[in-house]
Amino acid sequence: MLQHQPYKTKSPVLFIIFNRVDTTMLVLEQIKLAKPDRIYITADGPRPDRPEEAVKCAEAKAAVMANINWDCEIKTLFREENLGPKDAISSAISWFFETEEEGIILEHDCLPAKSFFRFCDTLLEKYRYDERIFLISGSNLLKGRKWGDASYYFSQLSNAWGWAIWKRSWQGYDKDLVTYNESEVRSLLNKVFDNQFIIDCWVRNFSLTKSGQINTWDYQMTFQHFFSHRLNVAPNNNLVSNIGFGELAENTVDADSVFASIPLEEIDEIIHPRFILPEKEADTIVLLEEFKPIAEYLKKHNSLRRRFKRWIKKPFQKK
């Protein structure tokens, strides 16, 4: 049995911070226990329309640098001007992979469990040369539901609230969704999902991201993953909790979200699944919850009710 004692990770860590000292220091305390030999710290610059943010960003950077007190190599990428999530985070991950072949990525509001680092190390090594596997997620959003008897299952979703990935997977990342074509993608998504509501939501997200109406970096990674015919690892225990929900967050502002601050769990022993197949029902449950705000909006509009009911009537019915 593995003990929940500090574990020294073999993997380098990319730590993405911004303007919050509170969450940043909680995550750093867990990283300190893992003592990576190499830590990469990156921060976007303050937004020009928020004059108070320059001080907050400076405080977050200073707090991190003052509290890295173990023997390690430190590399930093601190932006003077604000690039926004799309450019700042994607370029930071590319910067990380200029030097590393694989590693762990944590944002300032993604609090890892102690066994998260062992989990990532073990699976980065196990699937290092298995290109069927795209990335390793630390979050479990199913609130206690387990899939199979192993420590993890395979998913078609690329949750990035605390994750590990190989350089081989990041290559080909399409920041601007140059290859996105709505009619083509809608047809292809029918081969990935059975639920038309979910397909419509993904098309909407990709279209808004390409047009710049959503300033993010992770939908592009999801796009890349969907159409590369690869799977992700999802733990059966929640190893990373997003503690950043609320009014201080950039995107996850709903403090009452079912995904907010899900309690951390630990994994005592890593048991591998026998088969590499996606748990599509688990993915559907997560997506219907994630896209619930869109569903609630649709239910309020009479002209869309009939279509909405058709979307969700039998989400698990096989064709």
URQUIQUI-V932606 format. One record per residue. N is the residue number from 0. RES is the residue in one small letter. SS is DSSP state (H for helix, E for strand, C for the rest). OMEGA is omega as a letter, one per 20 degrees, with the letter a starting at -180 (none if undefined). NEAR is the number of other ideal C-beta (glycine too) atoms within 12 Angstrom. Layout:
N/RES/SS/OMEGA/NEAR + N/RES/SS/OMEGA/NEAR
//
This chain:
0/m/C/r/11 + 1/l/C/r/21 + 2/q/C/a/13 + 3/h/C/r/22 + 4/q/C/r/15 + 5/p/C/a/20 + 6/y/C/r/28 + 7/k/C/a/21 + 8/t/C/r/36 + 9/k/C/a/25 + 10/s/C/r/39 + 11/p/C/a/36 + 12/v/E/r/47 + 13/l/E/a/44 + 14/f/E/a/49 + 15/i/E/a/49 + 16/i/E/r/46 + 17/f/C/a/43 + 18/n/C/a/32 + 19/r/C/r/31 + 20/v/H/a/27 + 21/d/H/a/24 + 22/t/H/a/35 + 23/t/H/a/38 + 24/m/H/r/26 + 25/l/H/r/29 + 26/v/H/a/45 + 27/l/H/r/39 + 28/e/H/r/25 + 29/q/H/r/37 + 30/i/H/r/46 + 31/k/H/r/27 + 32/l/H/a/25 + 33/a/H/r/36 + 34/k/C/r/26 + 35/p/C/r/38 + 36/d/C/r/20 + 37/r/E/r/29 + 38/i/E/r/39 + 39/y/E/a/37 + 40/i/E/r/41 + 41/t/E/r/37 + 42/a/E/r/40 + 43/d/C/r/37 + 44/g/C/a/27 + 45/p/C/r/28 + 46/r/C/a/23 + 47/p/C/a/14 + 48/d/C/r/9 + 49/r/C/a/16 + 50/p/C/a/11 + 51/e/C/a/14 + 52/e/H/r/24 + 53/a/H/r/22 + 54/v/H/a/15 + 55/k/H/r/27 + 56/c/H/r/33 + 57/a/H/r/22 + 58/e/H/a/24 + 59/a/H/r/37 + 60/k/H/a/35 + 61/a/H/a/21 + 62/a/H/r/28 + 63/v/H/a/38 + 64/m/H/a/22 + 65/a/H/a/15 + 66/n/C/r/24 + 67/i/C/a/28 + 68/n/C/r/15 + 69/w/C/a/22 + 70/d/C/a/13 + 71/c/C/r/22 + 72/e/E/a/18 + 73/i/E/r/26 + 74/k/E/a/26 + 75/t/E/r/23 + 76/l/E/a/29 + 77/f/E/a/29 + 78/r/C/r/27 + 79/e/C/r/16 + 80/e/C/a/17 + 81/n/C/r/25 + 82/l/C/a/26 + 83/g/C/a/25 + 84/p/H/a/31 + 85/k/H/a/31 + 86/d/H/a/25 + 87/a/H/a/34 + 88/i/H/a/39 + 89/s/H/r/34 + 90/s/H/r/25 + 91/a/H/r/35 + 92/i/H/r/42 + 93/s/H/r/27 + 94/w/H/r/27 + 95/f/H/a/36 + 96/f/C/r/26 + 97/e/C/a/18 + 98/t/C/a/18 + 99/e/C/r/31 + 100/e/C/r/22 + 101/e/E/r/35 + 102/g/E/a/39 + 103/i/E/a/46 + 104/i/E/r/52 + 105/l/E/r/53 + 106/e/E/a/46 + 107/h/C/a/43 + 108/d/C/a/39 + 109/c/E/a/44 + 110/l/E/a/36 + 111/p/E/r/48 + 112/a/C/r/36 + 113/k/C/a/32 + 114/s/H/r/36 + 115/f/H/a/47 + 116/f/H/r/41 + 117/r/H/r/37 + 118/f/H/a/46 + 119/c/H/r/44 + 120/d/H/a/29 + 121/t/H/a/29 + 122/l/H/r/41 + 123/l/H/r/34 + 124/e/H/a/23 + 125/k/H/a/24 + 126/y/C/a/31 + 127/r/C/a/22 + 128/y/C/a/13 + 129/d/C/a/21 + 130/e/C/r/18 + 131/r/C/a/22 + 132/i/E/a/36 + 133/f/E/r/41 + 134/l/E/a/46 + 135/i/E/r/46 + 136/s/E/r/48 + 137/g/C/a/48 + 138/s/C/r/47 + 139/n/C/a/41 + 140/l/C/a/34 + 141/l/C/r/33 + 142/k/C/r/21 + 143/g/C/r/14 + 144/r/C/a/19 + 145/k/C/r/23 + 146/w/C/a/29 + 147/g/C/a/24 + 148/d/C/a/14 + 149/a/C/r/25 + 150/s/C/a/31 + 151/y/E/r/41 + 152/y/E/a/36 + 153/f/E/a/36 + 154/s/E/r/43 + 155/q/C/a/37 + 156/l/C/a/42 + 157/s/C/r/38 + 158/n/C/a/40 + 159/a/C/r/39 + 160/w/C/a/41 + 161/g/C/a/44 + 162/w/E/r/45 + 163/a/E/a/51 + 164/i/E/r/44 + 165/w/E/r/34 + 166/k/H/a/25 + 167/r/H/a/24 + 168/s/H/a/36 + 169/w/H/r/37 + 170/q/C/a/19 + 171/g/C/r/22 + 172/y/C/a/33 + 173/d/C/a/26 + 174/k/C/a/32 + 175/d/C/a/19 + 176/l/C/r/32 + 177/v/C/a/13 + 178/t/C/a/21 + 179/y/C/r/30 + 180/n/C/a/17 + 181/e/H/a/24 + 182/s/H/r/12 + 183/e/H/a/16 + 184/v/H/r/30 + 185/r/H/r/23 + 186/s/H/a/14 + 187/l/H/r/23 + 188/l/H/r/31 + 189/n/C/r/20 + 190/k/C/a/16 + 191/v/C/a/31 + 192/f/C/r/32 + 193/d/C/a/24 + 194/n/C/a/32 + 195/q/H/r/25 + 196/f/H/r/32 + 197/i/H/r/36 + 198/i/H/r/28 + 199/d/H/r/29 + 200/c/H/r/33 + 201/w/H/r/36 + 202/v/H/r/33 + 203/r/H/a/25 + 204/n/H/a/31 + 205/f/H/a/36 + 206/s/H/r/23 + 207/l/H/r/20 + 208/t/H/a/31 + 209/k/H/a/27 + 210/s/H/a/16 + 211/g/C/r/15 + 212/q/C/r/14 + 213/i/C/a/21 + 214/n/C/a/26 + 215/t/C/r/29 + 216/w/C/a/37 + 217/d/H/r/34 + 218/y/H/r/39 + 219/q/H/r/35 + 220/m/H/r/39 + 221/t/H/r/38 + 222/f/H/r/36 + 223/q/H/a/31 + 224/h/H/a/35 + 225/f/H/a/37 + 226/f/C/r/27 + 227/s/C/r/28 + 228/h/C/r/16 + 229/r/C/a/31 + 230/l/E/r/34 + 231/n/E/r/40 + 232/v/E/r/46 + 233/a/E/a/46 + 234/p/E/r/47 + 235/n/C/r/37 + 236/n/C/a/38 + 237/n/C/a/37 + 238/l/C/r/45 + 239/v/E/r/45 + 240/s/E/r/34 + 241/n/E/a/39 + 242/i/C/a/34 + 243/g/C/a/37 + 244/f/C/r/26 + 245/g/C/a/21 + 246/e/C/r/12 + 247/l/C/a/22 + 248/a/C/r/27 + 249/e/C/a/30 + 250/n/C/a/26 + 251/t/C/a/28 + 252/v/C/a/15 + 253/d/C/a/19 + 254/a/C/a/17 + 255/d/C/r/14 + 256/s/C/r/21 + 257/v/C/r/21 + 258/f/C/a/32 + 259/a/C/r/24 + 260/s/C/r/27 + 261/i/C/a/32 + 262/p/C/r/19 + 263/l/C/r/30 + 264/e/C/r/28 + 265/e/C/r/29 + 266/i/C/a/35 + 267/d/C/a/19 + 268/e/C/a/20 + 269/i/C/r/28 + 270/i/C/a/22 + 271/h/C/r/25 + 272/p/C/r/28 + 273/r/C/a/11 + 274/f/C/r/15 + 275/i/C/a/24 + 276/l/C/a/18 + 277/p/E/r/30 + 278/e/C/a/31 + 279/k/H/r/25 + 280/e/H/r/25 + 281/a/H/r/33 + 282/d/H/a/36 + 283/t/H/r/32 + 284/i/H/a/28 + 285/v/H/a/34 + 286/l/H/r/36 + 287/l/H/r/27 + 288/e/H/a/27 + 289/e/H/a/28 + 290/f/C/a/30 + 291/k/H/r/24 + 292/p/H/r/19 + 293/i/H/r/27 + 294/a/H/r/27 + 295/e/H/r/15 + 296/y/H/a/15 + 297/l/H/a/25 + 298/k/H/a/20 + 299/k/C/a/13 + 300/h/C/a/14 + 301/n/H/a/11 + 302/s/H/a/10 + 303/l/H/a/19 + 304/r/H/a/16 + 305/r/H/r/14 + 306/r/H/r/18 + 307/f/H/a/26 + 308/k/H/r/17 + 309/r/H/a/17 + 310/w/H/a/29 + 311/i/H/a/30 + 312/k/C/a/14 + 313/k/C/a/15 + 314/p/C/a/27 + 315/f/C/a/19 + 316/q/C/r/14 + 317/k/C/r/10 + 318/k/C/none/10
//
